[in-house]
Amino acid sequence: MGMGDANFDPVRSLAAARHPFGEHGGVNRSIEASTTFTVLAADTMPAIFAGHRTPDRDGCFLYTRHFNPTVYELGRELAALEDTESGYACASGIAAIAATVLQLCDAGDHVVASRAIYGGSHALLRELLPAKSGITTTFVPITDLAAVEAAITPRTRVLFTETLSNPTLEVADLAALAAIAHRHAVSLVVDNTFCPVMVTPSRFGADVVVHSLTKFINGASDLVAGAVLGRADFIGRLMDLHTGTLMLLGPTMDPRAAFEVSMRLPHLPLRMAEHARRAHVLCERLELLGVAVRYPGLRSHPQHALLRGQLNPGQGFGGLFTLDLGTRARAHELMEVLQNRHRFGFMAVSLGYAETLMSASASSTSSELPDEALAAAGIGPGLVRMSIGITGDLEDRWRALASALREVGAVP
């Protein structure tokens, strides 16, 4: 893991990691559906329990809640994509975040986190962890580096951010945050769910990268999954039979789900490029109409240059943008017109699907934030987050969007 190596190509790295053979010579790897695994010698089992025999070193498997061969291979592919030593997949993105924070923190420790993050992550850090474990969090504007550093205490163990904030699309300066974190012996944990292929946080010093695989990486909105990527010793700690949070809390990924995700990885770069292309075209046109649009690919975005400097070569600026309609009523009206009259997309949470998904964040995916936190993060009641799909004709989609904006009075 290094600092912004322009020669790193996630597409090539992923391709190099994917050359599986199935059990009988199939072009797709086999699904290992066993929950438990045999050993040839009785003394092998205590060696596995003691951590002396592992999948990495010896190809030894014990129990699917610990390591499963199919899930293990998916973790290896995702580690190649994110340029980390190792990785493992689990049952959801929030499970990946919770397991990571609990592994890095003990009771009474402290987290510094971006104030604009997914509502579930905010609730985990602000409400659940303090109540259940005494781990507290200070939320800061992640673009204010002085505020980030000032929030660190002697008990701080984690600095947590999203590459692109959900839903406000603020860009984290990963190299600067890594420098602050490491100056204080703190681990930088980056949620890269919005930016697979686009940005590789480990290249800028991130210690741990987490994903909700449910979103762009899987791409079909048909399963829930997550992943933790990082150094091999950290993944080993997560899976330790005595103290590992992934092992003992049990957010196990089903091997069939791992197979499904793995099969969609080869076309992830193509999907991400098309999401980004369409979003960029629509946002340039929206800006010309005078709509309050926020997209990091626009030069008007305050961190446009920062994200450009963090992008992998040849990658776009992502498939997400926001529109601020001012009021909740107008936001809801726009989404209803787009879905029910123009078939532009669906009113639904989540993102990264082939069809466009849209939601009013303040009353949906960010509703866990209290009113003062919503205001501080810039999540107004009329903010609509759009995850632009890749189906249909782009010009037809544009006409539908422009027409709906006119119908609700958002443009002349």
C-alpha positions in Angstrom: 0.0 0.0 0.0 1.5 3.3 -1.1 0.9 6.9 -1.8 -0.9 7.6 -5.1 1.1 5.5 -7.6 -0.2 6.6 -11.0 0.9 3.2 -12.4 -1.6 1.2 -10.5 -4.4 -0.1 -12.7 -7.3 -1.7 -10.7 -8.7 -3.3 -13.9 -5.4 -5.1 -14.6 -4.9 -6.0 -11.0 -8.4 -7.5 -10.8 -7.9 -9.4 -14.1 -4.6 -10.9 -12.8 -6.3 -12.2 -9.7 -9.1 -13.8 -11.6 -8.2 -17.0 -13.4 -10.2 -19.6 -11.7 -10.9 -23.2 -12.6 -13.9 -25.1 -11.4 -13.6 -28.4 -9.6 -14.0 -30.3 -12.8 -12.2 -27.9 -15.1 -15.1 -25.5 -15.5 -14.3 -21.9 -16.6 -16.0 -20.7 -13.5 -14.8 -21.6 -10.0 -16.9 -24.1 -8.1 -19.1 -23.1 -5.1 -17.9 -24.7 -1.9 -21.2 -25.0 0.0 -19.8 -27.1 2.9 -20.2 -25.6 6.4 -17.5 -27.7 7.8 -14.3 -29.2 6.5 -12.4 -32.4 7.1 -8.7 -32.9 7.9 -6.5 -35.9 7.0 -4.7 -36.0 10.3 -6.3 -35.5 13.7 -3.5 -33.1 14.9 -4.3 -30.7 12.0 -7.5 -29.5 13.7 -5.8 -28.2 16.9 -3.2 -26.5 14.8 -6.0 -24.7 12.9 -7.7 -23.6 16.2 -4.4 -22.3 17.4 -3.9 -20.3 14.2 -0.8 -22.3 13.1 -2.5 -23.7 10.0 -4.4 -21.2 7.8 -6.0 -20.9 4.3 -3.2 -18.5 3.4 -0.3 -20.7 4.4 -1.6 -24.3 4.2 -5.0 -24.2 2.4 -6.6 -25.4 5.6 -10.2 -24.7 6.2 -12.2 -25.4 9.4 -15.8 -24.0 9.4 -17.5 -21.6 7.0 -18.1 -19.0 9.7 -14.3 -18.9 10.0 -13.1 -19.2 6.4 -14.9 -20.6 3.3 -13.0 -21.3 0.1 -15.4 -19.4 -2.2 -15.7 -16.4 0.1 -12.0 -16.5 0.6 -11.4 -16.3 -3.2 -13.8 -13.3 -3.4 -11.8 -11.6 -0.7 -8.6 -12.2 -2.7 -10.2 -10.6 -5.8 -11.4 -7.6 -3.9 -8.0 -7.1 -2.3 -6.5 -7.1 -5.8 -9.1 -4.4 -6.8 -8.2 -2.3 -3.8 -4.5 -3.0 -3.8 -4.4 -4.4 -0.3 -2.6 -7.4 1.0 -5.7 -9.3 2.0 -9.5 -9.0 2.4 -12.5 -11.0 3.4 -16.2 -10.6 2.6 -19.1 -10.6 5.0 -22.8 -10.4 5.2 -23.3 -6.6 4.8 -21.5 -3.3 4.5 -22.5 -2.2 8.0 -21.2 -5.5 9.3 -17.9 -4.7 7.7 -17.8 -1.3 9.3 -18.9 -2.5 12.8 -16.4 -5.4 12.8 -13.6 -3.1 11.8 -14.3 -0.4 14.4 -14.8 -3.0 17.2 -11.5 -4.8 16.2 -9.5 -1.5 16.3 -11.2 -0.1 19.4 -11.6 -1.3 23.0 -14.1 -0.1 25.5 -13.6 3.6 26.2 -11.8 4.3 23.0 -12.6 7.1 20.6 -13.4 7.5 16.9 -13.2 10.7 14.7 -15.6 10.5 11.8 -16.9 12.6 9.0 -20.2 14.3 9.9 -21.6 13.5 6.4 -21.8 9.7 6.2 -24.4 7.0 5.5 -27.2 7.2 8.2 -26.6 3.6 9.3 -22.9 4.3 9.9 -23.8 7.5 11.8 -26.3 5.6 14.0 -23.7 2.8 14.7 -21.1 5.4 15.8 -23.3 7.9 17.5 -25.8 5.7 19.3 -25.1 1.9 19.3 -21.4 1.8 20.1 -21.4 4.3 23.0 -24.4 2.5 24.6 -23.1 -1.0 24.2 -19.3 -0.6 24.3 -18.4 2.9 25.6 -16.7 3.7 22.2 -17.5 7.3 21.4 -17.3 9.3 18.2 -16.7 13.0 17.4 -18.2 14.0 14.1 -16.3 16.7 12.1 -16.4 18.3 8.6 -14.0 16.0 6.9 -12.8 18.7 4.5 -11.6 20.8 7.4 -8.3 19.2 8.2 -7.6 21.4 11.2 -10.9 20.3 12.7 -10.1 16.7 12.0 -6.7 16.9 13.8 -8.1 18.9 16.7 -10.7 16.2 17.4 -8.1 13.5 17.9 -7.6 12.6 21.6 -5.2 10.1 23.3 -8.0 7.5 23.1 -8.6 8.0 19.4 -8.0 4.8 17.5 -9.9 5.3 14.2 -10.4 8.1 11.7 -13.4 7.1 9.6 -14.5 8.7 6.3 -16.2 7.9 3.0 -14.2 8.7 -0.1 -17.3 10.5 -1.4 -19.7 11.4 1.4 -23.2 10.0 1.4 -25.2 11.9 0.2 -23.5 15.3 0.0 -20.6 14.1 -2.3 -17.9 15.8 -0.3 -14.5 14.5 -1.3 -12.1 13.3 1.4 -8.4 14.3 1.0 -7.2 10.8 1.6 -3.5 11.5 1.6 -3.9 14.4 4.1 -6.2 12.4 6.3 -3.7 9.5 6.3 -0.9 11.8 7.3 -3.0 13.2 10.2 -4.0 9.7 11.3 -0.6 8.2 11.2 1.0 11.2 13.0 -1.2 10.2 16.0 -0.9 6.4 15.6 -4.6 6.2 14.4 -6.0 3.9 11.7 -7.6 5.5 8.7 -10.7 3.5 7.7 -12.2 4.5 4.4 -15.6 3.5 3.1 -15.1 3.3 -0.7 -18.6 2.0 -1.6 -19.3 5.0 -3.9 -15.9 4.7 -5.8 -14.8 1.2 -6.7 -12.3 1.2 -9.6 -12.4 5.0 -9.5 -10.3 5.6 -6.4 -7.9 3.3 -4.5 -7.7 4.5 -1.0 -4.8 2.3 0.0 -2.6 4.1 -2.5 -3.1 7.3 -0.4 -2.4 5.7 2.9 -5.7 4.2 4.1 -5.1 1.3 6.5 -8.5 -0.4 6.1 -11.0 -0.1 3.2 -14.6 -1.2 3.6 -17.3 -1.7 1.1 -21.0 -2.4 0.9 -20.8 -4.9 -2.0 -24.6 -4.5 -2.3 -24.1 -1.4 -4.3 -21.9 -0.9 -7.4 -19.7 -3.9 -7.0 -22.6 -6.4 -7.2 -24.7 -4.1 -9.3 -27.9 -6.0 -9.4 -29.7 -5.0 -6.2 -30.4 -8.7 -5.5 -28.2 -9.4 -2.5 -26.7 -7.8 0.6 -22.9 -8.1 1.2 -19.9 -6.3 2.5 -16.1 -6.6 2.6 -13.1 -5.5 4.7 -9.7 -5.0 2.9 -6.4 -4.3 4.5 -3.1 -5.8 5.7 -3.0 -9.5 6.1 -2.4 -9.3 9.8 -5.5 -7.2 10.3 -7.7 -9.6 8.3 -6.2 -12.4 10.4 -7.2 -10.6 13.6 -10.7 -10.2 12.3 -10.9 -13.9 11.8 -9.2 -15.0 15.0 -11.1 -17.8 16.7 -10.7 -16.1 20.2 -10.9 -12.4 19.6 -11.9 -11.8 15.9 -15.0 -9.7 15.4 -15.9 -11.1 12.1 -15.5 -14.6 13.5 -17.2 -14.2 16.8 -20.0 -11.8 15.8 -20.8 -14.0 12.9 -21.8 -11.8 9.9 -21.0 -14.7 7.6 -21.3 -14.4 3.8 -23.0 -17.3 2.1 -20.7 -18.9 -0.5 -23.4 -18.7 -3.1 -23.6 -15.0 -2.6 -19.8 -14.8 -2.9 -20.0 -16.6 -6.2 -22.6 -14.2 -7.5 -20.6 -11.2 -6.6 -17.4 -12.7 -8.0 -19.1 -13.4 -11.4 -20.0 -9.7 -11.7 -16.5 -8.3 -11.0 -15.2 -8.6 -14.5 -17.7 -6.1 -15.9 -17.6 -3.8 -12.9 -15.2 -1.3 -14.7 -17.5 -1.2 -17.7 -20.5 -0.5 -15.5 -18.7 2.2 -13.5 -17.6 3.9 -16.7 -21.1 4.0 -18.1 -22.7 5.2 -14.8 -20.1 8.0 -14.7 -20.5 8.9 -18.4 -24.3 9.3 -18.1 -24.2 11.1 -14.8 -21.6 13.6 -16.2 -23.7 14.4 -19.3 -26.9 14.9 -17.3 -25.2 17.1 -14.7 -23.6 19.4 -17.3 -27.0 19.9 -18.8 -28.7 20.4 -15.5 -26.1 23.1 -14.5 -26.8 24.9 -17.8 -30.5 24.9 -16.8 -29.7 26.6 -13.6 -30.6 23.6 -11.4 -28.9 23.3 -8.0 -26.9 20.2 -9.0 -23.9 18.8 -7.2 -21.6 16.3 -9.0 -17.8 16.0 -8.4 -17.2 15.9 -12.2 -18.4 19.5 -12.5 -15.8 22.2 -12.2 -18.2 24.1 -9.9 -17.8 21.3 -7.3 -15.6 22.6 -4.5 -13.4 19.5 -4.5 -13.4 18.8 -8.2 -9.6 19.1 -8.5 -9.0 17.1 -5.4 -11.0 14.1 -6.7 -9.5 14.4 -10.1 -6.1 14.0 -8.5 -7.2 10.9 -6.7 -8.9 9.2 -9.6 -7.3 6.2 -11.3 -6.3 6.9 -14.9 -9.2 6.8 -17.3 -12.0 6.7 -14.7 -14.9 9.0 -14.5 -16.3 10.9 -11.5 -19.0 8.3 -10.5 -22.6 7.7 -11.0 -24.1 9.7 -8.2 -25.3 13.3 -8.0 -27.7 15.4 -6.0 -30.4 17.9 -6.8 -31.6 20.4 -4.2 -35.3 21.1 -4.8 -35.5 23.3 -1.7 -38.5 21.7 0.0 -39.5 18.1 0.9 -42.8 18.5 -1.0 -41.1 19.5 -4.3 -38.5 16.7 -3.9 -41.2 14.2 -3.4 -43.2 15.5 -6.3 -40.2 15.4 -8.6 -39.5 11.8 -7.7 -43.2 10.8 -8.1 -43.4 12.4 -11.6 -40.1 10.8 -12.7 -41.1 7.3 -11.5 -44.9 7.2 -12.2 -45.2 9.4 -15.3 -41.9 9.2 -17.1 -40.5 5.8 -15.9 -37.1 7.5 -15.4 -36.2 5.4 -12.4 -37.4 4.1 -9.0 -38.0 5.8 -5.7 -35.8 3.4 -3.6 -32.9 3.5 -1.3 -29.5 2.0 -2.2 -27.5 2.7 -5.3 -25.3 1.2 -8.1 -28.2 -0.6 -9.8 -28.7 -0.9 -13.5 -31.8 1.3 -13.2 -31.8 4.8 -11.7 -32.6 4.9 -8.0 -33.6 8.1 -6.2 -34.4 9.1 -2.7 -34.8 12.2 -0.6 -31.9 11.6 1.8 -33.1 13.6 4.8 -36.2 11.4 5.1 -34.6 8.1 4.1 -31.0 7.0 4.1 -29.9 9.9 6.3 -33.0 9.9 8.6 -31.0 8.4 11.4 -29.2 11.8 11.8 -30.8 14.3 14.2 -32.0 17.6 12.7 -28.9 19.5 13.9 -26.6 16.9 12.3 -28.6 17.0 9.0 -28.2 20.8 9.0 -24.5 20.6 9.8 -23.9 18.1 7.0 -25.8 20.2 4.5 -28.6 17.6 4.0 -31.6 19.7 3.4 -35.2 18.4 3.2 -35.3 19.0 -0.6 -32.1 17.1 -1.4 -32.6 14.3 -3.8 -29.8 11.7 -4.3 -29.8 10.1 -7.7 -27.8 7.0 -8.6 -28.0 7.1 -12.4 -28.6 3.8 -14.2 -27.2 2.4 -17.4 -30.3 1.2 -19.1 -32.4 2.9 -21.9 -31.4 5.7 -24.2 -29.5 8.6 -22.6 -31.4 11.2 -24.6 -34.7 9.7 -23.7 -33.7 9.9 -20.0 -32.6 13.5 -20.4 -35.9 14.5 -21.9 -37.8 12.8 -19.1 -35.7 14.5 -16.4 -35.9 18.0 -18.0 -39.6 17.6 -18.5 -40.2 16.5 -14.9 -38.2 19.4 -13.6 -40.3 21.8 -15.6 -43.5 20.1 -14.4 -42.7 20.7 -10.7 -41.5 24.2 -11.3 -37.9 23.6 -10.6 -36.8 25.2 -14.0 -38.6 27.7 -16.2 
